[in-house]
């Protein structure tokens, strides 16, 4: 029997709400649309990958990275596998393949890997949500499980897209560095995720989420009639 595959975004879904995870991954009942993020990144990410790959091909450093002591990861073939198939980790006890499809990767001193992700935003200020930090942490965790040495540092390449008062499109690009990434917690996270996945009982809903609350209110309405 083929092992189950669980992606980085489903690990994030589990961390956000175990019930939504259980319903979506196990019962194929998708989350309400309201939750789905806008996909500006879908448009920009392939373009940015090409831009950075060209630097890679020419063995040059992009100007945004010049001031830092890390480089673009050199092994293009390995990177392409990690982009398309994901960085995979087969958990021997869970019999589950956990994986995350990375955008790109940096390297320091030809040895230490640094998770690197592209973010596109329409907002004036780029906000680093907890989920963004977890995204880099999960990539780092999966890379460590491959036997790689990974710094507890992650990098975002942020593209801000806007329109100025003359209705001209503007683009700003910058590097945002996240320090103190914690890869240690994910063994335990995956342990809990696995228990939830194999549980026959659906987990409790989150108290603050309006969707399940609304369902319960509707059910109670008929119960009390
Ligand atoms: S509480 Fe919200 S997030 Fe959790 S299962 Fe219900 S809809 Fe999903």
Boltz pocket constraint, residues with backbone or C-beta under 6 A from the ligand:
constraints:
  - pocket:
      binder: B
      contacts: [[A, 16], [A, 17], [A, 18], [A, 19], [A, 20], [A, 21], [A, 31], [A, 204], [A, 205], [A, 206], [A, 207], [A, 209], [A, 210], [A, 211], [A, 212], [A, 213]]
      max_distance: 6.0
